[in-house]
Amino acid sequence: VEAARADGGMSALLIAAANEQLEVCSYLAGELRVDVDAADDKGRTPLFYAVMSEKIAVVKCLLDHGADPDKADEAGLTPLHAAAGIGDCEMIKLLLAKGAYVDPIAEEIGTPLHLATKEQQVGAMKTLLEHNADCNKTYMSYGLYPMTPLFQAVNVSSLQCVKLLLEAGAVINPDCIETVSLDSAMGNDSSTECLNFLLKAGAKRNASSDAAVRASARGRVAGTARRSGRGRGGDQGPRQQQEQHVARGEEVEDEHATKREIAKLKSSAIKAIESKDYFSATMWYTKAIEHDPNDATLFSNRSLCLLRMGDGQRALLDALDCRGMRPDWPKAYYRQGAALMSLKDYTNACAVLLDGFKLDPENAEMESALREAMESLKISKGGTKAT
């Protein structure tokens, strides 16, 4: 029985657990004594499937027969992650009562508290926090950025989650404020509520803006001195020349560091897009734009993400910025046209896409978008769709 496997490495016990078959699970685990932790091809155990099926009696049966509550799949997800993600508080309590570790970290998800926060499962969050889940635990989001549960709450613009985590003792770091401030400034009312609450709770806006101003001032002074080629005492002496060489070396190193940082942010954005996490992708592109506000490609890509999120107004603003930087780039016209289409402004969409098509008559994507815009304009004016 144990050796028999279906597609994906599904054993009889795995299938029974996934389909809420309590009597079959009890017979296989109790009478036949099959391995209750034998996993499928993705490392998921019968206990994991039982939790996902939300059948607490099956979960209890497997735990009573020795199932490991901490055994993770190949992505690092444990049964507790599964229970937290679906918001099953009784399942969470049962797993913890049977010895499950409250803060296991999955590489791309974080802890069960991170996942419950992302899914806005407030009841699950409360249950985990009552069992001493670490509200300040971090994991490296996309291998780049330390993510706390509070930062996760800010990302999903959930005031309820933010309040709960702060009550539990979550630390407010500057990046939380920076992210929620940016989203608030872009018109997200939920983010504005989160920002106001964080500020009332004693958060301080990121002091890095002041530091940036000071650094910019230092850069202007240093740049003026270098361009003039003179110090206060007239022509440069050996010491002044040496200082200039050092300054130039630091400037080059800063440029290289900035390029490396932008490359990392772009990589993180691409990974987020691949997983259809357009909010995070938008955040990464925003941070990249802070480093290089003259890169039209960054605005183009962020426009795409905003459009996928259903935010046509902000997508249009980015497309306009992109076109302003590169008026000869067809992609900028395509982005603007797509944003206008989402806003049902078919007249202007047709005009913009036609201008883009003139720049690149061989662009099949542009031609298709133009045809769609013209068809939509015709229908909006009472015409019928062409067959």
C-alpha positions as CSV (number, residue, x, y, z in Angstrom):
1,V,0.0,0.0,0.0
2,E,2.7,2.4,1.0
3,A,4.7,1.9,-2.2
4,A,1.8,2.6,-4.5
5,R,1.9,6.1,-5.8
6,A,-0.3,8.2,-8.2
7,D,0.7,11.2,-10.2
8,G,2.8,13.7,-8.2
9,G,3.9,11.0,-5.7
10,M,0.4,10.9,-4.1
11,S,0.2,7.9,-1.8
12,A,-3.1,6.3,-0.5
13,L,-2.7,8.2,2.8
14,L,-2.0,11.5,1.0
15,I,-5.1,11.1,-1.2
16,A,-7.3,10.2,1.8
17,A,-6.0,13.2,3.8
18,A,-6.6,15.5,0.9
19,N,-10.2,14.2,0.5
20,E,-11.2,14.3,4.2
21,Q,-11.5,10.5,4.5
22,L,-11.2,10.1,8.3
23,E,-11.9,6.4,8.4
24,V,-9.4,5.6,5.6
25,C,-6.7,7.7,7.3
26,S,-7.3,6.0,10.6
27,Y,-7.1,2.6,9.0
28,L,-3.9,3.3,7.1
29,A,-2.1,5.1,10.0
30,G,-3.5,2.9,12.8
31,E,-4.0,-0.6,11.4
32,L,-1.5,-0.7,8.5
33,R,1.0,1.7,10.2
34,V,2.0,3.4,7.0
35,D,4.5,6.3,7.3
36,V,2.3,9.2,8.3
37,D,5.1,11.7,7.2
38,A,5.6,10.2,3.7
39,A,5.4,13.2,1.4
40,D,4.5,13.8,-2.3
41,D,6.9,15.0,-4.9
42,K,6.8,18.5,-3.6
43,G,7.5,17.5,0.0
44,R,3.9,17.9,1.2
45,T,2.8,15.5,3.9
46,P,-0.6,14.0,4.7
47,L,-0.9,16.5,7.6
48,F,-0.3,19.4,5.3
49,Y,-3.1,18.2,2.9
50,A,-5.4,17.6,5.9
51,V,-4.9,21.1,7.1
52,M,-5.5,22.5,3.6
53,S,-8.8,20.5,3.4
54,E,-9.8,22.1,6.7
55,K,-10.9,18.7,8.3
56,I,-9.8,19.0,11.9
57,A,-10.7,15.5,12.7
58,V,-8.3,14.1,10.1
59,V,-5.6,16.5,11.4
60,K,-6.1,15.2,14.9
61,C,-6.0,11.6,13.7
62,L,-2.7,12.1,11.9
63,L,-1.2,14.0,14.9
64,D,-2.3,11.3,17.3
65,H,-0.5,8.7,15.1
66,G,2.8,10.6,15.3
67,A,2.6,13.0,12.3
68,D,5.4,15.7,12.5
69,P,3.7,19.1,12.8
70,D,6.9,20.8,11.8
71,K,7.7,18.9,8.6
72,A,8.0,21.4,5.8
73,D,7.6,21.0,2.0
74,E,10.3,21.9,-0.5
75,A,9.3,25.6,-0.3
76,G,9.7,25.6,3.5
77,L,5.9,25.7,4.2
78,T,4.7,23.8,7.3
79,P,1.2,22.7,8.2
80,L,1.1,25.8,10.5
81,H,1.7,28.0,7.5
82,A,-1.2,26.4,5.7
83,A,-3.5,26.9,8.7
84,A,-2.5,30.5,9.1
85,G,-3.0,31.2,5.4
86,I,-6.5,29.9,5.4
87,G,-7.3,31.6,8.8
88,D,-8.3,28.4,10.7
89,C,-7.8,29.4,14.3
90,E,-8.8,26.0,15.7
91,M,-6.3,24.2,13.5
92,I,-3.6,26.6,14.6
93,K,-4.3,25.9,18.2
94,L,-4.3,22.2,17.7
95,L,-1.0,22.2,15.8
96,L,0.6,24.4,18.5
97,A,-0.8,22.2,21.3
98,K,0.9,19.2,19.5
99,G,4.3,21.0,19.6
100,A,4.4,22.9,16.3
101,Y,7.0,25.7,16.3
102,V,5.2,29.0,16.1
103,D,7.8,30.8,13.9
104,P,9.1,28.6,11.1
105,I,10.4,30.6,8.2
106,A,9.7,29.7,4.6
107,E,12.2,31.4,2.2
108,E,9.6,33.3,0.1
109,I,6.7,33.6,2.6
110,G,8.3,34.1,6.0
111,T,6.6,32.9,9.2
112,P,3.0,31.8,9.6
113,L,2.4,35.3,11.1
114,H,3.8,36.9,7.9
115,L,1.4,34.8,5.8
116,A,-1.6,35.4,8.0
117,T,-0.9,39.2,7.7
118,K,-0.5,39.0,3.9
119,E,-3.8,37.3,3.7
120,Q,-5.3,39.6,6.3
121,Q,-6.4,36.7,8.4
122,V,-6.8,38.8,11.6
123,G,-8.2,35.9,13.7
124,A,-5.2,33.7,12.8
125,M,-2.9,36.6,13.6
126,K,-4.4,37.0,17.0
127,T,-4.1,33.3,17.7
128,L,-0.5,33.2,16.7
129,L,0.4,36.3,18.7
130,E,-1.4,34.8,21.8
131,H,1.0,31.9,21.4
132,N,4.0,34.1,21.4
133,A,4.7,34.5,17.6
134,D,7.5,37.0,17.1
135,C,5.9,40.2,15.7
136,N,9.3,41.5,14.7
137,K,10.7,38.4,12.9
138,T,12.1,39.1,9.5
139,Y,12.8,37.2,6.3
140,M,14.5,38.3,3.2
141,S,11.8,39.2,0.7
142,Y,12.9,38.1,-2.7
143,G,16.3,37.5,-1.1
144,L,16.9,41.3,-0.9
145,Y,14.7,43.1,1.6
146,P,14.1,42.3,5.4
147,M,10.3,41.9,5.7
148,T,8.6,42.2,9.1
149,P,4.9,41.3,9.7
150,L,4.3,45.1,10.2
151,F,5.9,45.9,6.8
152,Q,3.7,43.1,5.4
153,A,0.6,44.8,6.9
154,V,1.6,48.1,5.4
155,N,2.1,46.4,2.0
156,V,-1.5,45.2,2.0
157,S,-2.7,48.5,3.4
158,S,-4.6,46.8,6.3
159,L,-5.2,49.2,9.2
160,Q,-6.6,46.4,11.3
161,C,-3.5,44.3,10.9
162,V,-1.3,47.3,11.6
163,K,-3.2,48.1,14.8
164,L,-3.0,44.4,16.0
165,L,0.8,44.2,15.4
166,L,1.5,47.5,17.1
167,E,-0.5,46.3,20.1
168,A,1.7,43.2,20.2
169,G,4.8,45.3,20.3
170,A,5.9,45.6,16.6
171,V,8.7,48.0,16.0
172,I,8.1,50.7,13.4
173,N,11.1,51.1,11.2
174,P,11.7,53.9,8.7
175,D,11.1,51.7,5.6
176,C,7.5,51.1,6.8
177,I,6.9,54.8,6.9
178,E,8.6,55.4,3.6
179,T,6.5,52.7,1.8
180,V,3.1,53.7,3.3
181,S,3.9,57.4,2.7
182,L,4.6,56.8,-0.9
183,D,1.4,54.8,-1.4
184,S,-0.6,57.4,0.5
185,A,0.8,60.1,-1.7
186,M,-0.3,58.2,-4.8
187,G,-3.9,58.2,-3.6
188,N,-4.4,55.0,-1.7
189,D,-6.9,55.9,1.1
190,S,-6.2,52.7,3.1
191,S,-2.5,53.6,3.1
192,T,-3.3,57.1,4.3
193,E,-5.2,55.6,7.2
194,C,-2.3,53.3,8.0
195,L,0.1,56.2,7.8
196,N,-1.9,58.4,10.1
197,F,-2.2,55.6,12.7
198,L,1.5,54.9,12.6
199,L,2.4,58.6,13.1
200,K,0.0,58.8,16.0
201,A,1.6,55.7,17.4
202,G,4.9,57.7,17.6
203,A,6.5,56.8,14.3
204,K,9.0,59.3,12.9
205,R,9.2,60.0,9.2
206,N,12.4,58.7,7.7
207,A,15.3,61.0,8.6
208,S,17.0,59.9,5.4
209,S,15.4,62.8,3.5
210,D,17.2,65.3,5.6
211,A,20.4,63.3,5.2
212,A,19.9,63.3,1.4
213,V,19.5,67.1,1.4
214,R,22.7,67.5,3.4
215,A,24.5,65.0,1.1
216,S,23.2,66.9,-2.0
217,A,24.4,70.2,-0.6
218,R,27.9,68.6,0.1
219,G,27.9,67.3,-3.5
220,R,27.1,70.7,-4.9
221,V,29.8,72.4,-2.9
222,A,32.3,69.7,-3.8
223,G,31.3,69.9,-7.4
224,T,31.7,73.6,-7.5
225,A,35.2,73.4,-6.0
226,R,36.2,70.7,-8.6
227,R,34.9,72.7,-11.5
228,S,36.7,75.9,-10.4
229,G,39.9,74.0,-9.8
230,R,40.7,76.3,-6.9
231,G,40.6,76.1,-3.2
232,R,40.4,79.1,-0.8
233,G,44.1,79.7,-1.2
234,G,44.1,80.0,-5.1
235,D,45.7,77.3,-7.3
236,Q,45.5,73.7,-6.0
237,G,48.5,72.4,-4.2
238,P,49.5,68.7,-3.9
239,R,47.2,68.2,-0.9
240,Q,44.2,69.6,-2.7
241,Q,44.9,67.6,-5.8
242,Q,45.1,64.4,-3.7
243,E,41.8,65.2,-2.1
244,Q,40.3,65.8,-5.5
245,H,41.4,62.3,-6.7
246,V,40.0,60.7,-3.6
247,A,36.7,62.5,-4.1
248,R,36.5,61.4,-7.7
249,G,37.3,57.8,-6.7
250,E,34.5,58.0,-4.1
251,E,32.1,59.4,-6.7
252,V,32.9,56.6,-9.1
253,E,32.4,54.0,-6.4
254,D,29.1,55.6,-5.4
255,E,28.0,55.4,-9.1
256,H,28.9,51.7,-9.2
257,A,27.1,51.0,-5.9
258,T,24.0,52.7,-7.2
259,K,24.1,50.7,-10.4
260,R,24.4,47.5,-8.4
261,E,21.5,48.5,-6.2
262,I,19.3,49.4,-9.2
263,A,20.1,46.0,-10.7
264,K,19.1,44.2,-7.5
265,L,15.8,46.2,-7.4
266,K,15.0,45.4,-11.0
267,S,15.7,41.7,-10.4
268,S,13.3,41.7,-7.4
269,A,10.7,43.5,-9.4
270,I,10.9,40.9,-12.2
271,K,10.6,38.1,-9.7
272,A,7.5,39.8,-8.2
273,I,5.9,40.2,-11.7
274,E,6.6,36.5,-12.4
275,S,4.6,35.6,-9.3
276,K,1.9,38.2,-10.2
277,D,2.8,40.2,-7.1
278,Y,2.4,43.6,-8.8
279,F,2.2,45.6,-5.6
280,S,5.7,44.5,-4.6
281,A,7.0,45.0,-8.1
282,T,5.7,48.5,-8.0
283,M,7.5,49.1,-4.7
284,W,10.8,47.8,-6.1
285,Y,10.5,49.9,-9.3
286,T,9.7,52.9,-7.1
287,K,12.8,52.4,-5.1
288,A,14.8,52.0,-8.3
289,I,13.3,55.3,-9.6
290,E,14.5,57.0,-6.4
291,H,18.1,56.0,-7.4
292,D,17.6,57.0,-11.1
293,P,14.6,59.2,-11.8
294,N,15.7,59.6,-15.5
295,D,15.3,56.0,-16.6
296,A,12.2,55.9,-18.8
297,T,12.2,52.0,-18.7
298,L,11.6,52.1,-14.9
299,F,8.6,54.3,-15.4
300,S,7.4,52.1,-18.3
301,N,7.6,49.0,-16.2
302,R,5.9,50.5,-13.2
303,S,3.1,51.7,-15.4
304,L,2.6,48.1,-16.5
305,C,2.4,47.0,-12.9
306,L,0.0,49.7,-11.9
307,L,-2.2,48.8,-14.9
308,R,-2.2,45.1,-13.8
309,M,-3.3,46.3,-10.4
310,G,-6.2,48.2,-12.0
311,D,-4.9,51.6,-11.3
312,G,-5.2,53.3,-14.7
313,Q,-4.7,56.9,-13.4
314,R,-1.3,56.2,-11.9
315,A,-0.4,54.0,-14.8
316,L,-1.1,56.9,-17.1
317,L,1.0,59.3,-15.1
318,D,4.0,57.0,-15.3
319,A,3.4,56.5,-19.1
320,L,3.3,60.3,-19.6
321,D,6.6,60.6,-17.6
322,C,8.1,57.8,-19.8
323,R,7.0,59.5,-23.0
324,G,8.3,62.8,-21.8
325,M,11.8,61.3,-21.3
326,R,11.8,59.3,-24.5
327,P,9.4,60.9,-27.1
328,D,10.8,58.7,-29.8
329,W,10.3,55.4,-28.0
330,P,7.2,53.4,-29.3
331,K,6.8,51.5,-26.0
332,A,6.0,54.8,-24.2
333,Y,3.1,55.4,-26.6
334,Y,1.9,51.8,-26.1
335,R,2.0,52.2,-22.3
336,Q,0.1,55.5,-22.5
337,G,-2.5,54.0,-24.9
338,A,-3.0,51.0,-22.6
339,A,-3.6,53.3,-19.6
340,L,-6.1,55.4,-21.6
341,M,-7.9,52.3,-22.7
342,S,-8.3,51.2,-19.1
343,L,-9.8,54.6,-18.4
344,K,-12.2,54.2,-21.4
345,D,-10.7,57.3,-23.0
346,Y,-10.8,55.7,-26.4
347,T,-10.5,58.9,-28.4
348,N,-7.1,59.8,-26.9
349,A,-6.0,56.2,-26.9
350,C,-6.5,56.0,-30.6
351,A,-4.5,59.2,-31.2
352,V,-1.6,58.1,-29.0
353,L,-1.4,54.6,-30.4
354,L,-1.6,56.0,-33.9
355,D,1.4,58.2,-33.1
356,G,3.2,55.2,-31.7
357,F,2.4,53.2,-34.8
358,K,3.8,55.9,-37.1
359,L,7.1,55.6,-35.2
360,D,7.2,51.8,-35.7
361,P,4.9,50.6,-38.5
362,E,6.2,47.0,-38.1
363,N,5.2,46.8,-34.5
364,A,2.4,44.1,-34.4
365,E,1.6,44.7,-30.8
366,M,1.0,48.4,-31.4
367,E,-1.1,47.7,-34.5
368,S,-3.2,45.2,-32.5
369,A,-3.7,47.7,-29.7
370,L,-4.6,50.5,-32.2
371,R,-7.2,48.2,-33.8
372,E,-8.7,47.4,-30.4
373,A,-8.8,51.1,-29.5
374,M,-10.6,52.0,-32.7
375,E,-13.1,49.2,-32.3
376,S,-13.8,50.3,-28.7
377,L,-14.2,53.9,-29.8
378,K,-16.7,52.8,-32.5
379,I,-18.7,50.7,-30.1
380,S,-18.7,53.5,-27.5
381,K,-20.3,55.8,-30.1
382,G,-23.1,53.3,-30.9
383,G,-21.5,51.2,-33.5
384,T,-21.3,47.5,-33.7
385,K,-18.3,45.3,-33.2
386,A,-16.7,44.0,-36.4
387,T,-16.8,40.3,-37.0
